[in-house]
Amino acid sequence: MAEAHTKHHDYHLVDPSPWPFVGSVSAFVMAFGAVTWLHHLFSVAPIVFGLGVLGVLYTFVGWWRDVINEAQFEGFHTRVVQISHRYGMILFIASEVMFFVAWFWAYFNVALFPGSEVEASRLAFTHGVWPPVGIETFDPWHLPLLNTLILLTSGTTVTWAHHALLENDRQGVKWGLILTILLGMTFTCVQAFEYSHAAFTFSGNIYGATFFMATGFHGAHVLIGTIFLIVCLVRTLKGHFTPTQHLGFEFAAWYWHFVDVVWLFLFACIYVWGAGAEHVAAH
């Protein structure tokens, strides 16, 4: 009987898991709570939303814990399985690229055609120019430039950590990750400070809506990437990664470099190009 259950292939046939069901129910509860809360339909809607969020977070922790156990302790992540995981991560990052393409599309659709006669409300707000009349944009050579330098530096530290891991330099991995995490947290703090001093808001004007949607979702990705790296740091301290088996770390590095590249486009297009002639002339 034991011979009948012996594995004779390199593929991983996943055991039955509760997480897809738990995650689906939690996501539905979260969405239902958010919609009813926004429309003020039920007094308990915030509680429903909170329960959904807790369920989703619980699913994240439980599911990823199982994946780590499969890779680290059960040996299911063979070379063939790792290839499939790499394809999956590449497709995920590609979907994130298209996600940001949507925000850039929305921004450039207005910025390049601020005087579109088809959109009468747009013309009334922008007066045919971009940035719109009355909008005080950020100086790109102040906090935005600082955050650019922070993210570029974090890209070098995470690369240092990756190469240290390939050389089995545990101290280099640890300190490279610590520095990258601190730089990511610094970026988030600087962006929060910048937002608190914005001369425009999200609602009421198309400039604020497109600006905050693009840069805000990038900020969310920095936060997610920072958490990703913190998990990698904890796993590093536990001795999980080896020079030949560190797929989780590799994916975190990919994700972080993706976040860096997106920011360079945001800085060049929205902060510098979209700052207006007064900031360009001043520098």
Stockholm file with secondary structure:
# STOCKHOLM 1.0

chainA/1-283         MAEAHTKHHDYHLVDPSPWPFVGSVSAFVMAFGAVTWLHHLFSVAPIVFGLGVLGVLYTFVGWWRDVINEAQFEGFHTRVVQISHRYGMILFIASEVMFFVAWFWAYFNVALFPGSEVEASRLAFTHGVWPPVGIETFDPWHLPLLNTLILLTSGTTVTWAHHALLENDRQGVKWGLILTILLGMTFTCVQAFEYSHAAFTFSGNIYGATFFMATGFHGAHVLIGTIFLIVCLVRTLKGHFTPTQHLGFEFAAWYWHFVDVVWLFLFACIYVWGAGAEHVAAH
#=GR chainA/1-283 SS CTGGGCCCSSCCCCCCCSHHHHHHHHHHHHHHHHHHHHTTCCTTHHHHHHHHHHHHHHHHHHHHHHHHHHHHTSCCCCHHHHHHHHHHHHHHHHHHHHHHHHHHHHHHHHHSCTTCSSCHHHHHHHTTCSSCTTCCCCCTTTHHHHHHHHHHHHHHHHHHHHHHHHTTCHHHHHHHHHHHHHHHHHHHHHHHHHHHTCSSCSSSSHHHHHHHHHHHHHHHHHHHHHHHHHHHHHHHHTTCCBTTBCHHHHHHHHHHHHHHHHHHHHIIIIIIGGGCHHHHHHC
#=GC SS_cons         CTGGGCCCSSCCCCCCCSHHHHHHHHHHHHHHHHHHHHTTCCTTHHHHHHHHHHHHHHHHHHHHHHHHHHHHTSCCCCHHHHHHHHHHHHHHHHHHHHHHHHHHHHHHHHHSCTTCSSCHHHHHHHTTCSSCTTCCCCCTTTHHHHHHHHHHHHHHHHHHHHHHHHTTCHHHHHHHHHHHHHHHHHHHHHHHHHHHTCSSCSSSSHHHHHHHHHHHHHHHHHHHHHHHHHHHHHHHHTTCCBTTBCHHHHHHHHHHHHHHHHHHHHIIIIIIGGGCHHHHHHC
//
